[in-house]
Amino acid sequence: MKLPHRENAYVPAAKLADYLLSETHPVGRLKSRFFRSAGFHEANLGLLEQQLLALAHKTEVQGLVESPYGRKFIIAGNLQTPAGLRVAVRTVWLLETGDVRPRLITAYPA
């Protein structure tokens, strides 16, 4: 199964800059080390966003978790780094009840 409404999937800008690439966020700073070591930085946020969305658009869902907010879809795959390498990640997308726009919740090394 593919991510439902994947054509409407989005990555909030704050999720990238203030979480996944934040060196000071209590949880995000650990993820930041991974993404920064892969070559993702503030200067190429758009590339990280594109890679995450491509994963959501093309890759099969590996897991589904029902939550009080809606359904969480787990998708794992590879991101193309700015250096041309591929790194394995796991992403979680939330499709809130009644919504048609899956939103990136988190991403981390797989």
RAVENBEL-V675902 format. One record per helix or strand of 3 or more residues. SS is the DSSP state (H for helix, E for strand). FROM is the first residue (numbers start at 1). LEN is the number of residues. If there is no record, write none. Layout:
# RAVENBEL-V675902
[[SS,FROM,LEN] [SS,FROM,LEN]]
This chain:
# RAVENBEL-V675902
[[H,6,3] [H,13,8] [H,28,10] [H,42,17] [E,63,5] [E,70,11] [E,86,11] [E,103,7]]
